[in-house]
Amino acid sequence: MDAYDGLAPNYDAWAGYMEDDIPFYVSLAHEAAPGPVVELAVGTGRVTVAIAAETGRTVVGVDMSAGMLEVARAKARAAGVEALVDLRLGDMRALGTGSLALDAPASLIVCPFRSLLHLRGWEEKAELFRAVAATLAPGGRFAWNAFVFDPHAAASADGYASRHGDLWEYVEHAPADNRIDLTVYAGAPGVEPRTVQLWWATRSEFEGLARGAGLEIEAVYGWFDRSPYDDRSTEMVFIASKPA
Ligand SMILES: C[S@@+](CC[C@H](N)C(=O)[O-])C[C@H]1O[C@@H](n2cnc3c(N)ncnc32)[C@H](O)[C@@H]1O
């Protein structure tokens, strides 16, 4: 079973601390030219349902966890935007092919909440950037965010558990693999702990990945309010675009 399948019922409670990203991604959808809007690693539809509800645009949401997509489908129905949300099961690196083919080149592709870090190392991320560049329309944008890796924070969190509402999160740091493992457990009888793995990347690695795929870096922000990225930033928020 995919780790996120087991996390799906508890995901929104776990991710609830992250809210500032939603208006940012919605604003990009408002700004986007006509054409498909895509969310990669759509999860439970936290961002996609808001984009559909607030812009009236159709959003294609891709995820490899059937359990997460099931929650997203229910949320879209509850928000009255089921007809605007096109959820597809698959690996985001296959965007543009097979069941993840689009009717037209995309005007906006987003990948919120650090989901690119689930792709192992440079090679898997590079595959994704190539698929995004091939799928975007000229002038189309790709936006994503990732945490800024802090070796002191990683070392001090290593081996510690913290509580997020009803959920516990246990962190393990594997520096030789650029990896952080998060084990999330609900503490309820019969609920198995689930571990997800994140391969962190730096600003220059992300910029290299985008440029290597033929995209231009439009902006790197330090938060979703579009404040500048600097030494105090804890998040990298990128917008890249395909040359017109
Ligand atoms: C942190 S959640 C983010 C969900 C959602 N984007 C949000 O902002 O709440 C990460 C999601 O990435 C999905 N995922 C991980 N690797 C993937 C891949 N290679 N292709 C598609 N989805 C993937 C997981 O199933 C999970 O739903």
The ligand as an SDF file (V2000), in Angstrom:
LIG
                    3D

 27 29  0  0  0  0  0  0  0  0999 V2000
    2.5390   16.4210    0.9330 C   0  0  0  0  0  0  0  0  0  0  0  0
    1.2920   15.6860   -0.0570 S   0  0  0  0  0  0  0  0  0  0  0  0
    0.7370   17.1270   -0.9650 C   0  0  0  0  0  0  0  0  0  0  0  0
   -0.7110   17.0540   -1.3880 C   0  0  0  0  0  0  0  0  0  0  0  0
   -1.2690   18.3380   -1.9390 C   0  0  0  0  0  0  0  0  0  0  0  0
   -0.5560   18.8310   -3.0850 N   0  0  0  0  0  0  0  0  0  0  0  0
   -1.2990   19.4360   -0.8810 C   0  0  0  0  0  0  0  0  0  0  0  0
   -0.7590   20.5200   -1.1570 O   0  0  0  0  0  0  0  0  0  0  0  0
   -1.8720   19.2320    0.1870 O   0  0  0  0  0  0  0  0  0  0  0  0
    2.2410   14.8050   -1.2460 C   0  0  0  0  0  0  0  0  0  0  0  0
    1.4430   14.0530   -2.2990 C   0  0  0  0  0  0  0  0  0  0  0  0
    2.3560   13.6350   -3.3240 O   0  0  0  0  0  0  0  0  0  0  0  0
    1.8950   12.4060   -3.8480 C   0  0  0  0  0  0  0  0  0  0  0  0
    2.9990   11.8220   -4.6240 N   0  0  0  0  0  0  0  0  0  0  0  0
    4.2250   11.4560   -4.1760 C   0  0  0  0  0  0  0  0  0  0  0  0
    4.9940   11.0370   -5.1900 N   0  0  0  0  0  0  0  0  0  0  0  0
    4.2250   11.1460   -6.3180 C   0  0  0  0  0  0  0  0  0  0  0  0
    4.4650   10.8920   -7.6940 C   0  0  0  0  0  0  0  0  0  0  0  0
    5.6540   10.4300   -8.1220 N   0  0  0  0  0  0  0  0  0  0  0  0
    3.4700   11.1260   -8.5750 N   0  0  0  0  0  0  0  0  0  0  0  0
    2.2680   11.5790   -8.1510 C   0  0  0  0  0  0  0  0  0  0  0  0
    1.9830   11.8480   -6.8500 N   0  0  0  0  0  0  0  0  0  0  0  0
    2.9600   11.6430   -5.9500 C   0  0  0  0  0  0  0  0  0  0  0  0
    1.4570   11.6420   -2.6180 C   0  0  0  0  0  0  0  0  0  0  0  0
    0.6250   10.5610   -2.9370 O   0  0  0  0  0  0  0  0  0  0  0  0
    0.7600   12.7610   -1.8180 C   0  0  0  0  0  0  0  0  0  0  0  0
   -0.6100   12.8130   -2.1110 O   0  0  0  0  0  0  0  0  0  0  0  0
  1  2  1  0
  2  3  1  0
  2 10  1  0
  3  4  1  0
  4  5  1  0
  5  6  1  0
  5  7  1  0
  7  8  2  0
  7  9  1  0
 10 11  1  0
 11 12  1  0
 11 26  1  0
 12 13  1  0
 13 14  1  0
 13 24  1  0
 14 15  1  0
 14 23  1  0
 15 16  2  0
 16 17  1  0
 17 18  1  0
 17 23  2  0
 18 19  1  0
 18 20  2  0
 20 21  1  0
 21 22  2  0
 22 23  1  0
 24 25  1  0
 24 26  1  0
 26 27  1  0
M  CHG  2   2   1   9  -1
M  END
$$$$
